[in-house]
Amino acid sequence: MSEHITIGQTHVLISEILVIRGEGNYSNIITRDGRRLLSCRTLKYFATMLEEIHFIRPSKSALVNRLAIAHIDFKSQKSIRLENGDTISISRRNVRPLRELYQSFQAS
């Protein structure tokens, strides 16, 4: 697996990606340095490529780098706060699987 992805003419290190948000047939990629890149690839394309390496999918419209998570609220807000302050909602169906996955990360 490559350590970077190419969006148009731009090479982005996978470790620099905070979140990828799906918007129809496009994806917005937000990096640690604040760049926002638009890709003509779907979120499903990125999910199949990145879910094995530090990325989780809390909802149908987002893919999050788990190394960029500052806090997860499974109770009241059901959301993920990233290190840049952005908040990503967790879908109802994903709360329990994500909680179990997060606990397994904490144990290892």
Z-matrix of the N, CA and C atoms (Angstrom, degrees):
N
C 1 1.463
C 2 1.519 1 108.99
N 3 1.301 2 116.26 1 133.66
C 4 1.453 3 122.06 2 179.49
C 5 1.531 4 110.28 3 -70.60
N 6 1.320 5 116.85 4 153.41
C 7 1.459 6 121.41 5 179.19
C 8 1.524 7 112.31 6 -89.29
N 9 1.328 8 116.37 7 -0.07
C 10 1.462 9 119.27 8 177.87
C 11 1.531 10 109.53 9 -141.33
N 12 1.323 11 114.49 10 163.29
C 13 1.457 12 120.56 11 173.05
C 14 1.516 13 107.63 12 -122.81
N 15 1.313 14 115.61 13 156.77
C 16 1.456 15 120.79 14 -179.07
C 17 1.521 16 109.04 15 -111.69
N 18 1.328 17 115.16 16 127.03
C 19 1.457 18 122.04 17 176.74
C 20 1.517 19 106.01 18 -120.73
N 21 1.319 20 116.11 19 106.65
C 22 1.463 21 119.45 20 -174.27
C 23 1.514 22 109.16 21 63.38
N 24 1.309 23 116.58 22 -120.46
C 25 1.463 24 122.29 23 178.32
C 26 1.527 25 112.50 24 -98.14
N 27 1.334 26 117.16 25 2.05
C 28 1.462 27 122.08 26 -173.64
C 29 1.521 28 111.02 27 -101.63
N 30 1.335 29 116.10 28 130.19
C 31 1.459 30 122.01 29 173.79
C 32 1.527 31 107.82 30 -97.50
N 33 1.328 32 116.83 31 129.62
C 34 1.456 33 122.00 32 -178.52
C 35 1.521 34 108.40 33 -123.84
N 36 1.327 35 116.09 34 127.81
C 37 1.461 36 119.65 35 174.60
C 38 1.528 37 108.26 36 -66.54
N 39 1.316 38 116.89 37 134.72
C 40 1.456 39 120.98 38 -179.87
C 41 1.523 40 110.73 39 -59.82
N 42 1.329 41 117.36 40 -36.45
C 43 1.466 42 121.00 41 -179.74
C 44 1.526 43 112.44 42 -66.90
N 45 1.336 44 118.39 43 -17.30
C 46 1.464 45 122.62 44 179.90
C 47 1.530 46 113.01 45 -88.01
N 48 1.324 47 117.48 46 -7.85
C 49 1.469 48 121.37 47 -178.90
C 50 1.519 49 109.37 48 -83.08
N 51 1.331 50 116.85 49 128.63
C 52 1.468 51 121.79 50 174.59
C 53 1.520 52 110.71 51 -89.09
N 54 1.313 53 115.35 52 -53.04
C 55 1.466 54 120.38 53 -175.05
C 56 1.530 55 109.17 54 -150.73
N 57 1.319 56 114.66 55 149.10
C 58 1.459 57 121.59 56 171.71
C 59 1.520 58 105.89 57 -121.46
N 60 1.326 59 115.64 58 122.36
C 61 1.466 60 121.14 59 -179.48
C 62 1.520 61 108.78 60 -108.96
N 63 1.324 62 114.89 61 129.05
C 64 1.454 63 120.22 62 178.93
C 65 1.507 64 111.27 63 -85.37
N 66 1.313 65 115.51 64 137.96
C 67 1.465 66 121.82 65 176.06
C 68 1.524 67 107.57 66 -139.31
N 69 1.328 68 115.43 67 88.07
C 70 1.462 69 120.00 68 -177.04
C 71 1.516 70 110.05 69 66.38
N 72 1.323 71 115.90 70 -126.71
C 73 1.463 72 120.88 71 -179.70
C 74 1.526 73 112.61 72 -89.22
N 75 1.315 74 117.68 73 11.50
C 76 1.462 75 122.67 74 179.69
C 77 1.521 76 110.19 75 -121.27
N 78 1.312 77 116.53 76 162.22
C 79 1.458 78 122.37 77 176.65
C 80 1.520 79 109.15 78 -133.95
N 81 1.326 80 116.00 79 134.03
C 82 1.463 81 122.28 80 173.49
C 83 1.510 82 108.02 81 -97.89
N 84 1.316 83 116.57 82 123.54
C 85 1.455 84 122.14 83 -179.20
C 86 1.524 85 107.67 84 -107.58
N 87 1.339 86 115.79 85 124.56
C 88 1.465 87 120.90 86 -179.69
C 89 1.521 88 107.60 87 -112.10
N 90 1.333 89 115.93 88 126.86
C 91 1.458 90 121.05 89 -176.20
C 92 1.527 91 111.48 90 -103.55
N 93 1.320 92 115.74 91 169.21
C 94 1.472 93 121.61 92 -179.20
C 95 1.525 94 112.65 93 -60.56
N 96 1.324 95 117.05 94 -32.24
C 97 1.466 96 119.53 95 -178.87
C 98 1.533 97 112.65 96 -87.01
N 99 1.338 98 116.86 97 9.29
C 100 1.463 99 120.69 98 174.28
C 101 1.511 100 115.24 99 92.19
N 102 1.318 101 117.94 100 -2.64
C 103 1.469 102 119.46 101 178.89
C 104 1.521 103 110.10 102 -68.25
N 105 1.320 104 115.02 103 144.45
C 106 1.463 105 121.92 104 175.03
C 107 1.521 106 106.65 105 -121.70
N 108 1.319 107 115.16 106 117.60
C 109 1.452 108 120.71 107 -177.74
C 110 1.518 109 109.15 108 -114.79
N 111 1.316 110 116.80 109 139.48
C 112 1.456 111 121.92 110 178.89
C 113 1.517 112 108.70 111 -104.52
N 114 1.324 113 116.06 112 127.75
C 115 1.459 114 121.50 113 179.40
C 116 1.520 115 109.01 114 -117.04
N 117 1.314 116 116.38 115 145.17
C 118 1.466 117 120.23 116 177.44
C 119 1.524 118 110.99 117 -84.58
N 120 1.315 119 117.92 118 8.31
C 121 1.468 120 122.41 119 175.96
C 122 1.529 121 109.71 120 -88.92
N 123 1.324 122 115.96 121 151.30
C 124 1.462 123 120.39 122 178.77
C 125 1.527 124 109.80 123 -80.17
N 126 1.317 125 115.67 124 163.76
C 127 1.458 126 121.12 125 177.06
C 128 1.531 127 110.24 126 -63.59
N 129 1.312 128 117.24 127 -34.10
C 130 1.469 129 121.07 128 178.45
C 131 1.535 130 110.75 129 -60.48
N 132 1.312 131 117.33 130 -38.30
C 133 1.463 132 121.26 131 177.71
C 134 1.532 133 110.23 132 -58.61
N 135 1.342 134 116.15 133 -48.30
C 136 1.463 135 120.03 134 -179.38
C 137 1.532 136 111.49 135 -69.36
N 138 1.335 137 116.69 136 -35.76
C 139 1.466 138 120.51 137 -178.71
C 140 1.520 139 110.82 138 -62.26
N 141 1.323 140 117.30 139 -45.56
C 142 1.465 141 119.42 140 -179.45
C 143 1.520 142 111.44 141 -64.00
N 144 1.316 143 116.42 142 -29.67
C 145 1.459 144 120.96 143 -178.18
C 146 1.535 145 112.19 144 -84.00
N 147 1.331 146 118.33 145 -34.42
C 148 1.468 147 121.13 146 -168.66
C 149 1.523 148 116.30 147 -110.08
N 150 1.329 149 119.33 148 -13.42
C 151 1.462 150 119.61 149 -175.89
C 152 1.522 151 112.79 150 -64.43
N 153 1.329 152 117.96 151 -22.13
C 154 1.463 153 120.24 152 178.62
C 155 1.521 154 111.93 153 -75.59
N 156 1.320 155 117.30 154 -23.22
C 157 1.469 156 119.74 155 -172.99
C 158 1.523 157 111.51 156 -122.01
N 159 1.295 158 116.67 157 85.73
C 160 1.470 159 123.78 158 170.50
C 161 1.527 160 115.71 159 68.33
N 162 1.324 161 119.68 160 13.68
C 163 1.462 162 119.95 161 177.94
C 164 1.521 163 109.73 162 -115.44
N 165 1.330 164 115.41 163 140.32
C 166 1.452 165 121.62 164 177.31
C 167 1.528 166 108.74 165 -124.43
N 168 1.319 167 115.83 166 156.02
C 169 1.462 168 120.33 167 -179.07
C 170 1.520 169 109.25 168 -116.84
N 171 1.346 170 117.22 169 94.21
C 172 1.460 171 120.93 170 -176.73
C 173 1.522 172 114.07 171 -74.78
N 174 1.323 173 116.66 172 -19.12
C 175 1.465 174 120.34 173 179.96
C 176 1.525 175 108.68 174 -154.19
N 177 1.318 176 114.83 175 176.04
C 178 1.459 177 120.60 176 -178.74
C 179 1.535 178 112.13 177 -65.91
N 180 1.336 179 116.58 178 -21.50
C 181 1.457 180 119.28 179 -172.17
C 182 1.528 181 114.98 180 -112.70
N 183 1.349 182 118.19 181 11.22
C 184 1.470 183 118.61 182 -178.54
C 185 1.521 184 111.78 183 -146.92
N 186 1.325 185 114.25 184 149.03
C 187 1.457 186 123.56 185 174.65
C 188 1.524 187 105.79 186 -131.19
N 189 1.332 188 117.01 187 122.13
C 190 1.464 189 121.57 188 -170.06
C 191 1.525 190 110.59 189 -116.72
N 192 1.319 191 115.65 190 137.38
C 193 1.465 192 121.58 191 173.14
C 194 1.525 193 106.60 192 -75.41
N 195 1.316 194 117.58 193 115.25
C 196 1.475 195 119.67 194 -175.10
C 197 1.520 196 112.31 195 -67.24
N 198 1.336 197 117.70 196 -19.18
C 199 1.460 198 120.52 197 177.08
C 200 1.529 199 111.78 198 -76.93
N 201 1.337 200 117.01 199 -10.71
C 202 1.463 201 122.00 200 -179.78
C 203 1.527 202 112.49 201 -101.35
N 204 1.335 203 116.98 202 6.89
C 205 1.460 204 121.07 203 -177.38
C 206 1.529 205 109.54 204 -82.17
N 207 1.332 206 115.41 205 125.33
C 208 1.465 207 120.75 206 176.27
C 209 1.524 208 110.54 207 -90.04
N 210 1.337 209 116.88 208 -37.96
C 211 1.471 210 120.70 209 -176.94
C 212 1.528 211 109.45 210 -159.66
N 213 1.336 212 115.64 211 144.65
C 214 1.458 213 120.68 212 173.50
C 215 1.525 214 108.34 213 -123.06
N 216 1.335 215 115.86 214 130.08
C 217 1.465 216 122.00 215 176.62
C 218 1.527 217 107.69 216 -111.20
N 219 1.332 218 115.60 217 105.54
C 220 1.459 219 120.14 218 -179.42
C 221 1.520 220 112.19 219 -88.05
N 222 1.326 221 119.11 220 -11.92
C 223 1.461 222 121.59 221 -172.47
C 224 1.528 223 113.06 222 -96.15
N 225 1.325 224 118.40 223 -79.15
C 226 1.464 225 119.76 224 -171.49
C 227 1.533 226 112.95 225 -81.25
N 228 1.315 227 118.06 226 -55.14
C 229 1.464 228 120.65 227 -174.88
C 230 1.525 229 113.73 228 -82.86
N 231 1.333 230 116.70 229 -25.42
C 232 1.466 231 122.12 230 -175.28
C 233 1.526 232 109.97 231 49.42
N 234 1.346 233 113.87 232 61.21
C 235 1.459 234 118.81 233 -176.35
C 236 1.524 235 111.28 234 -147.71
N 237 1.318 236 114.02 235 165.43
C 238 1.459 237 122.91 236 177.23
C 239 1.522 238 107.29 237 -115.48
N 240 1.342 239 116.77 238 129.64
C 241 1.465 240 120.49 239 174.21
C 242 1.521 241 107.23 240 -103.75
N 243 1.318 242 115.62 241 126.17
C 244 1.461 243 121.36 242 -179.61
C 245 1.519 244 110.76 243 -88.12
N 246 1.314 245 116.48 244 168.34
C 247 1.466 246 121.22 245 -178.23
C 248 1.525 247 112.69 246 -64.75
N 249 1.343 248 118.24 247 -20.06
C 250 1.468 249 120.18 248 177.58
C 251 1.526 250 112.34 249 -91.69
N 252 1.359 251 116.76 250 1.39
C 253 1.460 252 120.91 251 178.13
C 254 1.514 253 114.89 252 96.89
N 255 1.320 254 118.44 253 -12.11
C 256 1.468 255 121.09 254 177.65
C 257 1.526 256 110.11 255 -64.08
N 258 1.316 257 115.60 256 149.42
C 259 1.453 258 121.48 257 178.71
C 260 1.526 259 109.01 258 -117.70
N 261 1.327 260 115.52 259 132.04
C 262 1.463 261 122.35 260 179.06
C 263 1.520 262 107.47 261 -117.44
N 264 1.325 263 117.47 262 127.50
C 265 1.462 264 121.35 263 179.02
C 266 1.525 265 110.63 264 -74.05
N 267 1.330 266 114.65 265 147.66
C 268 1.464 267 121.23 266 173.72
C 269 1.522 268 106.76 267 -104.33
N 270 1.309 269 116.77 268 127.58
C 271 1.463 270 119.17 269 179.61
C 272 1.523 271 109.99 270 -68.71
N 273 1.317 272 115.92 271 153.39
C 274 1.474 273 120.75 272 -178.58
C 275 1.515 274 111.76 273 -54.86
N 276 1.302 275 116.85 274 -41.76
C 277 1.462 276 120.37 275 -176.28
C 278 1.527 277 111.90 276 -69.80
N 279 1.323 278 118.18 277 -21.83
C 280 1.466 279 121.09 278 -177.15
C 281 1.519 280 114.38 279 -97.01
N 282 1.331 281 118.99 280 -4.15
C 283 1.469 282 120.46 281 -176.70
C 284 1.525 283 110.78 282 -60.22
N 285 1.308 284 117.92 283 -54.52
C 286 1.469 285 120.77 284 -177.43
C 287 1.532 286 112.47 285 -63.51
N 288 1.358 287 119.91 286 -49.94
C 289 1.471 288 118.31 287 179.16
C 290 1.529 289 113.12 288 -60.33
N 291 1.326 290 116.89 289 -37.90
C 292 1.465 291 119.30 290 179.00
C 293 1.526 292 111.86 291 -68.67
N 294 1.321 293 117.16 292 -38.20
C 295 1.464 294 120.96 293 177.83
C 296 1.530 295 109.24 294 -60.95
N 297 1.337 296 116.78 295 -45.44
C 298 1.462 297 120.97 296 179.40
C 299 1.519 298 111.51 297 -64.55
N 300 1.327 299 116.30 298 -41.87
C 301 1.458 300 120.82 299 177.96
C 302 1.514 301 111.09 300 -64.06
N 303 1.312 302 117.11 301 -43.85
C 304 1.470 303 122.13 302 179.71
C 305 1.519 304 110.97 303 -62.87
N 306 1.335 305 117.04 304 -40.94
C 307 1.454 306 120.44 305 178.25
C 308 1.528 307 111.41 306 -65.44
N 309 1.337 308 116.47 307 -34.46
C 310 1.474 309 118.53 308 177.56
C 311 1.520 310 110.70 309 -69.93
N 312 1.348 311 117.85 310 -31.56
C 313 1.466 312 120.63 311 175.15
C 314 1.527 313 110.30 312 -66.76
N 315 1.329 314 116.15 313 -40.33
C 316 1.464 315 120.71 314 -178.99
C 317 1.532 316 111.08 315 -66.10
N 318 1.326 317 116.54 316 -34.72
C 319 1.467 318 120.97 317 -177.63
C 320 1.530 319 111.45 318 -72.32
N 321 1.329 320 116.91 319 -29.34
C 322 1.481 321 118.75 320 -177.19
C 323 1.505 322 112.72 321 -92.17
